[in-house]
């Protein structure tokens, strides 16, 4: 485990001396984030978040740092903590602290430290929460209900987190409005599909340096993340098998040209397995028993719950060793060894740098504008999970197209009239 450095300035990071490296990498990512840069400029002029206490629980990456800078420009008093124990970039954390933004995060922290960091960030008494997996929202409702009256609202970045927030709403327990940033079209169409597709493969290759061409890869789950992963794997020459529980998604995968079957049937054939479901134990003991020697397991879902690691540890006994960074071997028998990448955590952030900055540009533009929306409207909203307002989605798409130098057509007055009339036809 990494060694923490604490100080009276109320932060907890690995090494403040890494700040210069982090600042250079944050600036590099900013080159690929033109939409967020424009929002930051407007925030600096208008100060829509002035005086608002914010808790940002996210992957502490160069892209998140640019979001934090935008919040700071908008007048927010923000603190950051990690949303995953392995996703923090320590140099980025140091750079943010140097810029006056407290951070509680260390790459490789154990679970106890991870939750201690969230609790430390909560002492900021947040009025606005930027969540990534709903750990903060959940802990507020379970353990720190004394803080709930201060909370105007929250935004949620992930599919997993939106599911948890909607479960709270369904049980009548949600105490403030949550904007499901994950469900914005300019988020999940691009971040989940193209970002996850590329970064997941990046993490797998950095960890293993295997050749994907010719491999049989089982993608578990065909939501937007699974679609992106399967598409990129096929582009790398892999034979891709998709498993699903949703009939429509399974049909879509089949129509997209992928083999579709159950995990039980695919278990014996896969050279590599990649999970992207947001569920628990989707690869389980019965599947491990069927897998070939040397099969590799990677997870791209938010939590390390998709591969039943407890069962795998039990089956291997003492036969477990680290082969290289983020690569562990579990020996199940004299002729069966299974490989787990990144401790079963998000492989794209455990072993790589996460999504490219250009795709996070849209995701974090949604976070920034949804935050401004909550400050303006949150106190009048019911405690429910809301979609990102359509005008925010449209504005982000417009800004992204302009930054890419792409022009699109506009409806003529005649076309506008035609689309709003019931009298036209043959």
Secondary structure as GFF3:
##gff-version 3
##sequence-region A 1 426
A	DSSP	beta_strand	5	7	.	.	.	ID=ss1
A	DSSP	beta_strand	11	13	.	.	.	ID=ss2
A	DSSP	three_ten_helix	16	18	.	.	.	ID=ss3
A	DSSP	alpha_helix	19	30	.	.	.	ID=ss4
A	DSSP	alpha_helix	34	46	.	.	.	ID=ss5
A	DSSP	beta_strand	53	58	.	.	.	ID=ss6
A	DSSP	alpha_helix	62	73	.	.	.	ID=ss7
A	DSSP	beta_strand	77	82	.	.	.	ID=ss8
A	DSSP	alpha_helix	90	98	.	.	.	ID=ss9
A	DSSP	beta_strand	102	104	.	.	.	ID=ss10
A	DSSP	alpha_helix	111	122	.	.	.	ID=ss11
A	DSSP	beta_strand	128	131	.	.	.	ID=ss12
A	DSSP	alpha_helix	135	142	.	.	.	ID=ss13
A	DSSP	three_ten_helix	145	150	.	.	.	ID=ss14
A	DSSP	beta_strand	153	156	.	.	.	ID=ss15
A	DSSP	alpha_helix	159	170	.	.	.	ID=ss16
A	DSSP	beta_strand	177	180	.	.	.	ID=ss17
A	DSSP	three_ten_helix	181	183	.	.	.	ID=ss18
A	DSSP	alpha_helix	185	187	.	.	.	ID=ss19
A	DSSP	pi_helix	188	195	.	.	.	ID=ss20
A	DSSP	alpha_helix	196	208	.	.	.	ID=ss21
A	DSSP	beta_strand	216	220	.	.	.	ID=ss22
A	DSSP	alpha_helix	224	235	.	.	.	ID=ss23
A	DSSP	beta_strand	239	243	.	.	.	ID=ss24
A	DSSP	alpha_helix	247	255	.	.	.	ID=ss25
A	DSSP	beta_strand	259	260	.	.	.	ID=ss26
A	DSSP	alpha_helix	263	266	.	.	.	ID=ss27
A	DSSP	beta_strand	272	275	.	.	.	ID=ss28
A	DSSP	alpha_helix	285	288	.	.	.	ID=ss29
A	DSSP	beta_strand	296	299	.	.	.	ID=ss30
A	DSSP	alpha_helix	309	316	.	.	.	ID=ss31
A	DSSP	beta_strand	320	324	.	.	.	ID=ss32
A	DSSP	beta_strand	327	333	.	.	.	ID=ss33
A	DSSP	beta_strand	336	341	.	.	.	ID=ss34
A	DSSP	three_ten_helix	342	344	.	.	.	ID=ss35
A	DSSP	alpha_helix	347	350	.	.	.	ID=ss36
A	DSSP	alpha_helix	357	377	.	.	.	ID=ss37
A	DSSP	three_ten_helix	378	380	.	.	.	ID=ss38
A	DSSP	beta_strand	385	387	.	.	.	ID=ss39
A	DSSP	alpha_helix	390	403	.	.	.	ID=ss40
A	DSSP	alpha_helix	413	419	.	.	.	ID=ss41
###
